[in-house]
């Protein structure tokens, strides 16, 4: 994955309690990868489309995300 990719939560990501604020607006919502920090535990910064905290970026690991197709 790279900056600018559209992503969704994977099955693993939807099961995590940490991602409950994203699932409230629908598990199928999309987000945009804004930045990647290669040495971080949660390297992917994602801006989600429909969350209540639009000004905040959520950080995720690769296992929590999958590419959004159509």
MODELLER restraints for C-alpha pairs under 7 A, 6 or more apart:
rsr = mdl.restraints
at = mdl.atoms
rsr.add(forms.Gaussian(group=physical.xy_distance, feature=features.Distance(at['CA:3:A'], at['CA:33:A']), mean=5.09, stdev=0.5))
rsr.add(forms.Gaussian(group=physical.xy_distance, feature=features.Distance(at['CA:3:A'], at['CA:34:A']), mean=5.56, stdev=0.5))
rsr.add(forms.Gaussian(group=physical.xy_distance, feature=features.Distance(at['CA:3:A'], at['CA:35:A']), mean=5.71, stdev=0.5))
rsr.add(forms.Gaussian(group=physical.xy_distance, feature=features.Distance(at['CA:3:A'], at['CA:36:A']), mean=6.93, stdev=0.5))
rsr.add(forms.Gaussian(group=physical.xy_distance, feature=features.Distance(at['CA:4:A'], at['CA:32:A']), mean=5.97, stdev=0.5))
rsr.add(forms.Gaussian(group=physical.xy_distance, feature=features.Distance(at['CA:4:A'], at['CA:33:A']), mean=5.31, stdev=0.5))
rsr.add(forms.Gaussian(group=physical.xy_distance, feature=features.Distance(at['CA:4:A'], at['CA:34:A']), mean=6.34, stdev=0.5))
rsr.add(forms.Gaussian(group=physical.xy_distance, feature=features.Distance(at['CA:5:A'], at['CA:32:A']), mean=5.87, stdev=0.5))
rsr.add(forms.Gaussian(group=physical.xy_distance, feature=features.Distance(at['CA:5:A'], at['CA:33:A']), mean=5.66, stdev=0.5))
rsr.add(forms.Gaussian(group=physical.xy_distance, feature=features.Distance(at['CA:6:A'], at['CA:30:A']), mean=6.42, stdev=0.5))
rsr.add(forms.Gaussian(group=physical.xy_distance, feature=features.Distance(at['CA:6:A'], at['CA:31:A']), mean=5.61, stdev=0.5))
rsr.add(forms.Gaussian(group=physical.xy_distance, feature=features.Distance(at['CA:6:A'], at['CA:32:A']), mean=4.80, stdev=0.5))
rsr.add(forms.Gaussian(group=physical.xy_distance, feature=features.Distance(at['CA:6:A'], at['CA:33:A']), mean=6.63, stdev=0.5))
rsr.add(forms.Gaussian(group=physical.xy_distance, feature=features.Distance(at['CA:6:A'], at['CA:67:A']), mean=6.05, stdev=0.5))
rsr.add(forms.Gaussian(group=physical.xy_distance, feature=features.Distance(at['CA:6:A'], at['CA:68:A']), mean=5.42, stdev=0.5))
rsr.add(forms.Gaussian(group=physical.xy_distance, feature=features.Distance(at['CA:7:A'], at['CA:30:A']), mean=5.56, stdev=0.5))
rsr.add(forms.Gaussian(group=physical.xy_distance, feature=features.Distance(at['CA:7:A'], at['CA:31:A']), mean=5.25, stdev=0.5))
rsr.add(forms.Gaussian(group=physical.xy_distance, feature=features.Distance(at['CA:7:A'], at['CA:32:A']), mean=6.23, stdev=0.5))
rsr.add(forms.Gaussian(group=physical.xy_distance, feature=features.Distance(at['CA:7:A'], at['CA:65:A']), mean=6.26, stdev=0.5))
rsr.add(forms.Gaussian(group=physical.xy_distance, feature=features.Distance(at['CA:7:A'], at['CA:66:A']), mean=5.48, stdev=0.5))
rsr.add(forms.Gaussian(group=physical.xy_distance, feature=features.Distance(at['CA:7:A'], at['CA:67:A']), mean=4.37, stdev=0.5))
rsr.add(forms.Gaussian(group=physical.xy_distance, feature=features.Distance(at['CA:7:A'], at['CA:68:A']), mean=4.64, stdev=0.5))
rsr.add(forms.Gaussian(group=physical.xy_distance, feature=features.Distance(at['CA:8:A'], at['CA:28:A']), mean=6.49, stdev=0.5))
rsr.add(forms.Gaussian(group=physical.xy_distance, feature=features.Distance(at['CA:8:A'], at['CA:29:A']), mean=6.28, stdev=0.5))
rsr.add(forms.Gaussian(group=physical.xy_distance, feature=features.Distance(at['CA:8:A'], at['CA:30:A']), mean=4.98, stdev=0.5))
rsr.add(forms.Gaussian(group=physical.xy_distance, feature=features.Distance(at['CA:8:A'], at['CA:31:A']), mean=6.30, stdev=0.5))
rsr.add(forms.Gaussian(group=physical.xy_distance, feature=features.Distance(at['CA:8:A'], at['CA:65:A']), mean=5.75, stdev=0.5))
rsr.add(forms.Gaussian(group=physical.xy_distance, feature=features.Distance(at['CA:8:A'], at['CA:66:A']), mean=5.43, stdev=0.5))
rsr.add(forms.Gaussian(group=physical.xy_distance, feature=features.Distance(at['CA:8:A'], at['CA:67:A']), mean=6.14, stdev=0.5))
rsr.add(forms.Gaussian(group=physical.xy_distance, feature=features.Distance(at['CA:8:A'], at['CA:68:A']), mean=5.57, stdev=0.5))
rsr.add(forms.Gaussian(group=physical.xy_distance, feature=features.Distance(at['CA:9:A'], at['CA:27:A']), mean=6.98, stdev=0.5))
rsr.add(forms.Gaussian(group=physical.xy_distance, feature=features.Distance(at['CA:9:A'], at['CA:64:A']), mean=5.79, stdev=0.5))
rsr.add(forms.Gaussian(group=physical.xy_distance, feature=features.Distance(at['CA:9:A'], at['CA:65:A']), mean=4.71, stdev=0.5))
rsr.add(forms.Gaussian(group=physical.xy_distance, feature=features.Distance(at['CA:9:A'], at['CA:66:A']), mean=6.06, stdev=0.5))
rsr.add(forms.Gaussian(group=physical.xy_distance, feature=features.Distance(at['CA:10:A'], at['CA:64:A']), mean=5.30, stdev=0.5))
rsr.add(forms.Gaussian(group=physical.xy_distance, feature=features.Distance(at['CA:10:A'], at['CA:65:A']), mean=4.98, stdev=0.5))
rsr.add(forms.Gaussian(group=physical.xy_distance, feature=features.Distance(at['CA:10:A'], at['CA:66:A']), mean=5.38, stdev=0.5))
rsr.add(forms.Gaussian(group=physical.xy_distance, feature=features.Distance(at['CA:12:A'], at['CA:63:A']), mean=6.96, stdev=0.5))
rsr.add(forms.Gaussian(group=physical.xy_distance, feature=features.Distance(at['CA:12:A'], at['CA:64:A']), mean=5.70, stdev=0.5))
rsr.add(forms.Gaussian(group=physical.xy_distance, feature=features.Distance(at['CA:13:A'], at['CA:19:A']), mean=6.83, stdev=0.5))
rsr.add(forms.Gaussian(group=physical.xy_distance, feature=features.Distance(at['CA:13:A'], at['CA:64:A']), mean=4.07, stdev=0.5))
rsr.add(forms.Gaussian(group=physical.xy_distance, feature=features.Distance(at['CA:13:A'], at['CA:65:A']), mean=6.60, stdev=0.5))
rsr.add(forms.Gaussian(group=physical.xy_distance, feature=features.Distance(at['CA:14:A'], at['CA:23:A']), mean=6.98, stdev=0.5))
rsr.add(forms.Gaussian(group=physical.xy_distance, feature=features.Distance(at['CA:14:A'], at['CA:27:A']), mean=6.92, stdev=0.5))
rsr.add(forms.Gaussian(group=physical.xy_distance, feature=features.Distance(at['CA:22:A'], at['CA:51:A']), mean=6.01, stdev=0.5))
rsr.add(forms.Gaussian(group=physical.xy_distance, feature=features.Distance(at['CA:25:A'], at['CA:50:A']), mean=6.37, stdev=0.5))
rsr.add(forms.Gaussian(group=physical.xy_distance, feature=features.Distance(at['CA:25:A'], at['CA:51:A']), mean=6.59, stdev=0.5))
rsr.add(forms.Gaussian(group=physical.xy_distance, feature=features.Distance(at['CA:29:A'], at['CA:49:A']), mean=6.96, stdev=0.5))
rsr.add(forms.Gaussian(group=physical.xy_distance, feature=features.Distance(at['CA:30:A'], at['CA:48:A']), mean=6.17, stdev=0.5))
rsr.add(forms.Gaussian(group=physical.xy_distance, feature=features.Distance(at['CA:30:A'], at['CA:49:A']), mean=6.14, stdev=0.5))
rsr.add(forms.Gaussian(group=physical.xy_distance, feature=features.Distance(at['CA:30:A'], at['CA:68:A']), mean=6.84, stdev=0.5))
rsr.add(forms.Gaussian(group=physical.xy_distance, feature=features.Distance(at['CA:31:A'], at['CA:46:A']), mean=5.98, stdev=0.5))
rsr.add(forms.Gaussian(group=physical.xy_distance, feature=features.Distance(at['CA:31:A'], at['CA:47:A']), mean=5.39, stdev=0.5))
rsr.add(forms.Gaussian(group=physical.xy_distance, feature=features.Distance(at['CA:31:A'], at['CA:48:A']), mean=4.07, stdev=0.5))
rsr.add(forms.Gaussian(group=physical.xy_distance, feature=features.Distance(at['CA:31:A'], at['CA:49:A']), mean=5.66, stdev=0.5))
rsr.add(forms.Gaussian(group=physical.xy_distance, feature=features.Distance(at['CA:32:A'], at['CA:46:A']), mean=5.42, stdev=0.5))
rsr.add(forms.Gaussian(group=physical.xy_distance, feature=features.Distance(at['CA:32:A'], at['CA:47:A']), mean=5.34, stdev=0.5))
rsr.add(forms.Gaussian(group=physical.xy_distance, feature=features.Distance(at['CA:32:A'], at['CA:48:A']), mean=6.50, stdev=0.5))
rsr.add(forms.Gaussian(group=physical.xy_distance, feature=features.Distance(at['CA:33:A'], at['CA:44:A']), mean=6.57, stdev=0.5))
rsr.add(forms.Gaussian(group=physical.xy_distance, feature=features.Distance(at['CA:33:A'], at['CA:45:A']), mean=5.80, stdev=0.5))
rsr.add(forms.Gaussian(group=physical.xy_distance, feature=features.Distance(at['CA:33:A'], at['CA:46:A']), mean=4.53, stdev=0.5))
rsr.add(forms.Gaussian(group=physical.xy_distance, feature=features.Distance(at['CA:33:A'], at['CA:47:A']), mean=6.58, stdev=0.5))
rsr.add(forms.Gaussian(group=physical.xy_distance, feature=features.Distance(at['CA:34:A'], at['CA:45:A']), mean=5.58, stdev=0.5))
rsr.add(forms.Gaussian(group=physical.xy_distance, feature=features.Distance(at['CA:34:A'], at['CA:46:A']), mean=5.67, stdev=0.5))
rsr.add(forms.Gaussian(group=physical.xy_distance, feature=features.Distance(at['CA:34:A'], at['CA:47:A']), mean=6.70, stdev=0.5))
rsr.add(forms.Gaussian(group=physical.xy_distance, feature=features.Distance(at['CA:35:A'], at['CA:44:A']), mean=6.16, stdev=0.5))
rsr.add(forms.Gaussian(group=physical.xy_distance, feature=features.Distance(at['CA:35:A'], at['CA:45:A']), mean=5.25, stdev=0.5))
rsr.add(forms.Gaussian(group=physical.xy_distance, feature=features.Distance(at['CA:36:A'], at['CA:43:A']), mean=5.20, stdev=0.5))
rsr.add(forms.Gaussian(group=physical.xy_distance, feature=features.Distance(at['CA:36:A'], at['CA:44:A']), mean=4.81, stdev=0.5))
rsr.add(forms.Gaussian(group=physical.xy_distance, feature=features.Distance(at['CA:36:A'], at['CA:45:A']), mean=6.26, stdev=0.5))
rsr.add(forms.Gaussian(group=physical.xy_distance, feature=features.Distance(at['CA:37:A'], at['CA:43:A']), mean=4.60, stdev=0.5))
rsr.add(forms.Gaussian(group=physical.xy_distance, feature=features.Distance(at['CA:37:A'], at['CA:44:A']), mean=6.72, stdev=0.5))
rsr.add(forms.Gaussian(group=physical.xy_distance, feature=features.Distance(at['CA:41:A'], at['CA:61:A']), mean=6.81, stdev=0.5))
rsr.add(forms.Gaussian(group=physical.xy_distance, feature=features.Distance(at['CA:42:A'], at['CA:59:A']), mean=5.58, stdev=0.5))
rsr.add(forms.Gaussian(group=physical.xy_distance, feature=features.Distance(at['CA:42:A'], at['CA:60:A']), mean=4.73, stdev=0.5))
rsr.add(forms.Gaussian(group=physical.xy_distance, feature=features.Distance(at['CA:42:A'], at['CA:61:A']), mean=4.46, stdev=0.5))
rsr.add(forms.Gaussian(group=physical.xy_distance, feature=features.Distance(at['CA:43:A'], at['CA:59:A']), mean=6.63, stdev=0.5))
rsr.add(forms.Gaussian(group=physical.xy_distance, feature=features.Distance(at['CA:43:A'], at['CA:60:A']), mean=6.35, stdev=0.5))
rsr.add(forms.Gaussian(group=physical.xy_distance, feature=features.Distance(at['CA:43:A'], at['CA:61:A']), mean=5.91, stdev=0.5))
rsr.add(forms.Gaussian(group=physical.xy_distance, feature=features.Distance(at['CA:44:A'], at['CA:59:A']), mean=5.41, stdev=0.5))
rsr.add(forms.Gaussian(group=physical.xy_distance, feature=features.Distance(at['CA:44:A'], at['CA:60:A']), mean=5.19, stdev=0.5))
rsr.add(forms.Gaussian(group=physical.xy_distance, feature=features.Distance(at['CA:44:A'], at['CA:61:A']), mean=6.14, stdev=0.5))
rsr.add(forms.Gaussian(group=physical.xy_distance, feature=features.Distance(at['CA:45:A'], at['CA:57:A']), mean=5.92, stdev=0.5))
rsr.add(forms.Gaussian(group=physical.xy_distance, feature=features.Distance(at['CA:45:A'], at['CA:58:A']), mean=5.61, stdev=0.5))
rsr.add(forms.Gaussian(group=physical.xy_distance, feature=features.Distance(at['CA:45:A'], at['CA:59:A']), mean=4.52, stdev=0.5))
rsr.add(forms.Gaussian(group=physical.xy_distance, feature=features.Distance(at['CA:45:A'], at['CA:60:A']), mean=6.57, stdev=0.5))
rsr.add(forms.Gaussian(group=physical.xy_distance, feature=features.Distance(at['CA:46:A'], at['CA:57:A']), mean=5.66, stdev=0.5))
rsr.add(forms.Gaussian(group=physical.xy_distance, feature=features.Distance(at['CA:46:A'], at['CA:58:A']), mean=5.33, stdev=0.5))
rsr.add(forms.Gaussian(group=physical.xy_distance, feature=features.Distance(at['CA:46:A'], at['CA:59:A']), mean=6.20, stdev=0.5))
rsr.add(forms.Gaussian(group=physical.xy_distance, feature=features.Distance(at['CA:47:A'], at['CA:57:A']), mean=5.24, stdev=0.5))
rsr.add(forms.Gaussian(group=physical.xy_distance, feature=features.Distance(at['CA:47:A'], at['CA:58:A']), mean=6.57, stdev=0.5))
